[in-house]
Amino acid sequence: MLYSLLRPLLFRLNPETAHRVTLKAIGNAHRFKLLQGHPIDCKHRNIMGLDFPNPVGLAAGLDKNGEYVNALAAFGFGFIEIGTVTPRPQPGNQKPRLFRIPQANAMINRLGFNNYGADKLVENVKHMNYQGILGINIGKNFDTPVEKAAEDYLMCLRKVYYYASYIVVNISSPNTPNLRQLQNIEELDPLLGTLKLEQNKLADECGKYTPLVVKIAPDLETTQIISIATLLMKHKIDGVIATNSTFSRIGVEHLPHSSETGGLSGAPLTKHATTVIHQLHGVLQGAVPIIGVGGIMCATDAKEKMDAGASLVQVYTGLIYRGPKLVREAVQAISK
Ligand SMILES: Cc1cc2nc3c(=O)[nH]c(=O)nc-3n(C[C@H](O)[C@H](O)[C@H](O)COP(=O)(O)O)c2cc1C
């Protein structure tokens, strides 16, 4: 209700300012106890050995540095993912770099992993009193050559391992040059081998097993999806997130901003992301749980992701267009 009143005002601001202002307002409202969360009634689910109070989470990229987790938790998410974080801080791409396409309930972003770096994120996580499930999404710095990407992922993995409920290896952002190349089997096979080895080492050292999850793009051929799924099983990866934003402009070609470079998210991605989930599920058959994301704008979209084979779902752009009520609606539709 409140969000429907605020949205027209927020949409008058440029998208990145609106993002910053909204997060600050949510943070302050929480600090002054004006934002009281009401738990959403739902049966818990055990996925990847973690106890999820409900299956609807916040997708990566909204709170890149983990500054607003306590406040965002009040919206009733079953889990929250922060990041993408890189080993070193970086400013991201030049502004403007975030665009709304309201006629299509969509956004295009080319933020380029703007973040304060893994040390600052860990510092923020240490100071939060969030008791829920926290995913930490890791990436590589823009100036690390893709041949050395494994070193960046290892560095982040070591820094965040102890503090995360699960860790996401993001190889699918469209805004870091050549990053998506890591989805090629010849590069993904050794990368997953290296990260899995380190995960097992860290599990021994920390006395805690933190599940490792891989996030993939929607812009993959069916054969590539099948090969990736096979690799995930080979390396005993704990989960897969499908999908990131898309290079495609189908459905928005005629609209303002559609020619901006970056990843398209929101309603034009819904069906395509669901198809990727369905294809993954066809190979994985439950062996590796799928977290479904991409264009969940209403309860039905969330339900369709679950029906296609997802065990959990995440939202981002839907939250911008529909507000926090989307979380409860999605949880209730899935629980039915
Ligand atoms: C502004 C913006 C920033 C994003 N940043 C990240 C990011 O840092 N890491 C990541 O893995 N995904 C990022 N994403 C992708 C989302 O997590 C999600 O996978 C994608 O937007 C599809 O879901 P949606 O249609 O619900 O937004 C970002 C998306 C948006 C719109």
The ligand as an SDF file (V2000), in Angstrom:
LIG
                    3D

 31 33  0  0  0  0  0  0  0  0999 V2000
   20.5220   -3.3810  -10.7560 C   0  0  0  0  0  0  0  0  0  0  0  0
   20.8830   -4.8370  -10.7540 C   0  0  0  0  0  0  0  0  0  0  0  0
   22.1080   -5.2420  -10.2200 C   0  0  0  0  0  0  0  0  0  0  0  0
   22.4500   -6.5900  -10.2020 C   0  0  0  0  0  0  0  0  0  0  0  0
   23.6440   -6.9800   -9.6560 N   0  0  0  0  0  0  0  0  0  0  0  0
   23.9470   -8.2970   -9.5730 C   0  0  0  0  0  0  0  0  0  0  0  0
   25.1490   -8.7150   -8.9560 C   0  0  0  0  0  0  0  0  0  0  0  0
   25.9490   -7.9220   -8.4560 O   0  0  0  0  0  0  0  0  0  0  0  0
   25.4070  -10.0570   -8.9330 N   0  0  0  0  0  0  0  0  0  0  0  0
   24.5490  -10.9870   -9.4480 C   0  0  0  0  0  0  0  0  0  0  0  0
   24.8250  -12.1760   -9.3810 O   0  0  0  0  0  0  0  0  0  0  0  0
   23.3900  -10.5930  -10.0250 N   0  0  0  0  0  0  0  0  0  0  0  0
   23.0800   -9.2940  -10.0880 C   0  0  0  0  0  0  0  0  0  0  0  0
   21.9070   -8.9100  -10.6640 N   0  0  0  0  0  0  0  0  0  0  0  0
   21.0160   -9.9410  -11.2670 C   0  0  0  0  0  0  0  0  0  0  0  0
   19.9030  -10.3590  -10.3180 C   0  0  0  0  0  0  0  0  0  0  0  0
   20.3980  -10.9270   -9.1460 O   0  0  0  0  0  0  0  0  0  0  0  0
   18.9700  -11.3580  -11.0160 C   0  0  0  0  0  0  0  0  0  0  0  0
   19.6730  -12.5460  -11.2950 O   0  0  0  0  0  0  0  0  0  0  0  0
   18.4100  -10.8180  -12.3290 C   0  0  0  0  0  0  0  0  0  0  0  0
   18.1370   -9.4430  -12.2380 O   0  0  0  0  0  0  0  0  0  0  0  0
   17.1180  -11.5320  -12.7410 C   0  0  0  0  0  0  0  0  0  0  0  0
   16.1300  -11.4120  -11.7500 O   0  0  0  0  0  0  0  0  0  0  0  0
   14.9840  -10.2710  -11.7610 P   0  0  0  0  0  0  0  0  0  0  0  0
   14.3590  -10.2950  -13.1090 O   0  0  0  0  0  0  0  0  0  0  0  0
   14.0690  -10.6420  -10.6310 O   0  0  0  0  0  0  0  0  0  0  0  0
   15.6750   -8.9840  -11.4830 O   0  0  0  0  0  0  0  0  0  0  0  0
   21.5540   -7.5630  -10.7110 C   0  0  0  0  0  0  0  0  0  0  0  0
   20.3210   -7.1420  -11.2350 C   0  0  0  0  0  0  0  0  0  0  0  0
   19.9730   -5.8100  -11.2500 C   0  0  0  0  0  0  0  0  0  0  0  0
   18.6480   -5.3850  -11.8160 C   0  0  0  0  0  0  0  0  0  0  0  0
  1  2  1  0
  2  3  1  0
  2 30  2  0
  3  4  2  0
  4  5  1  0
  4 28  1  0
  5  6  2  0
  6  7  1  0
  6 13  1  0
  7  8  2  0
  7  9  1  0
  9 10  1  0
 10 11  2  0
 10 12  1  0
 12 13  2  0
 13 14  1  0
 14 15  1  0
 14 28  1  0
 15 16  1  0
 16 17  1  0
 16 18  1  0
 18 19  1  0
 18 20  1  0
 20 21  1  0
 20 22  1  0
 22 23  1  0
 23 24  1  0
 24 25  2  0
 24 26  1  0
 24 27  1  0
 28 29  2  0
 29 30  1  0
 30 31  1  0
M  END
$$$$
